[in-house]
Amino acid sequence: GAFVDIDTVEEDLPEQLHGYLEFNGAPERLTVSSDAALASPRTLLEQLRRCLLEKRYAPDVILSLATANPAQVLKLPQQGRIAVGGAADLL
């Protein structure tokens, strides 16, 4: 029932995600993050992009790793999703 976080500093998210899913890790229990003190937040975006383009993972699964799943961990029910009543934090 615990959440797992993969840090993207090593820039190997596609490989780490593959291993997690291969061993039946639940994607809804996974978050990804960047250690902003060591790497740019751009690293996180690039790693998510690689998962989409190189590994062909479903966009909804990949995006939830950095949006809905962390919001659930942090108990922020209005964040992480585009929904009626949500905070609508869009770029």
Backbone torsions as a table, in degrees:
resi	resn	phi	psi	omega
1	GLY	NA	-6.7	-179.1
2	ALA	-79.0	156.3	172.7
3	PHE	-87.1	153.1	176.0
4	VAL	-119.7	140.9	176.8
5	ASP	-120.6	136.3	172.9
6	ILE	-110.5	124.0	177.3
7	ASP	-85.5	138.3	-175.6
8	THR	-94.9	9.4	-178.1
9	VAL	-58.7	-38.9	-178.1
10	GLU	-75.6	-6.9	178.0
11	GLU	58.2	40.5	178.7
12	ASP	-129.6	31.5	-178.8
13	LEU	-55.7	-44.2	-179.6
14	PRO	-56.8	-41.7	-180.0
15	GLU	-70.5	-43.1	179.3
16	GLN	-64.2	-42.6	179.1
17	LEU	-64.0	-42.2	177.8
18	HIS	-57.7	-46.9	179.2
19	GLY	-62.1	-43.0	179.3
20	TYR	-60.1	-48.1	-178.0
21	LEU	-71.1	-34.7	179.1
22	GLU	-61.4	-32.9	178.5
23	PHE	-94.5	26.1	174.7
24	ASN	64.4	30.2	172.7
25	GLY	-66.9	139.8	-178.6
26	ALA	-80.3	118.0	-178.4
27	PRO	-60.1	-28.6	179.5
28	GLU	-74.4	-7.4	178.4
29	ARG	-109.0	15.4	-177.0
30	LEU	-117.7	137.6	172.1
31	THR	-124.6	157.6	172.9
32	VAL	-126.0	149.1	-178.0
33	SER	-150.4	167.3	173.5
34	SER	-119.9	141.9	173.5
35	ASP	-86.1	94.6	-172.8
36	ALA	-58.9	-19.7	177.1
37	ALA	-74.0	-23.4	-177.5
38	LEU	-108.8	-28.6	-176.9
39	ALA	-142.4	154.1	178.0
40	SER	-68.3	146.6	173.2
41	PRO	-57.6	-20.1	175.9
42	ARG	-60.6	-29.3	177.9
43	THR	-59.6	-42.2	178.5
44	LEU	-60.6	-47.8	180.0
45	LEU	-60.8	-44.0	-179.6
46	GLU	-65.0	-38.6	179.1
47	GLN	-67.1	-39.5	175.9
48	LEU	-63.8	-41.0	178.2
49	ARG	-60.4	-43.7	178.5
50	ARG	-61.6	-38.3	177.9
51	CYS	-62.0	-37.5	179.8
52	LEU	-72.8	-47.6	-172.7
53	LEU	-83.1	-40.4	-175.7
54	GLU	-88.3	-41.7	-175.5
55	LYS	-97.9	-11.6	177.4
56	ARG	61.0	33.9	174.9
57	TYR	-71.8	153.5	-178.6
58	ALA	-63.8	134.1	-178.8
59	PRO	-55.4	-38.9	-178.8
60	ASP	-65.1	-34.8	178.0
61	VAL	-69.3	-47.9	-176.8
62	ILE	-64.8	-46.1	-178.2
63	LEU	-65.2	-35.5	-179.0
64	SER	-65.9	-22.9	178.8
65	LEU	-62.8	-27.5	-178.4
66	ALA	-114.5	3.4	-177.2
67	THR	-127.2	-81.8	-174.7
68	ALA	-65.5	-41.5	-177.7
69	ASN	-65.2	-48.0	176.4
70	PRO	-62.2	-35.3	177.5
71	ALA	-62.2	-38.0	177.9
72	GLN	-66.3	-43.7	178.8
73	VAL	-58.9	-42.9	-176.8
74	LEU	-84.2	1.7	179.3
75	LYS	57.2	50.7	178.2
76	LEU	-115.5	82.6	-171.7
77	PRO	-64.2	-20.9	-179.3
78	GLN	-93.0	-4.7	-177.9
79	GLN	-103.7	164.0	169.7
80	GLY	86.1	-4.8	-179.2
81	ARG	-143.0	154.6	171.3
82	ILE	-95.1	109.0	-175.6
83	ALA	-156.0	157.1	174.3
84	VAL	-59.4	130.4	-179.4
85	GLY	86.3	-3.1	179.5
86	GLY	-79.4	171.7	-177.7
87	ALA	-76.3	-17.3	176.5
88	ALA	58.2	47.0	175.5
89	ASP	-84.2	89.5	-177.8
90	LEU	-119.6	145.0	173.2
91	LEU	-114.6	NA	NA
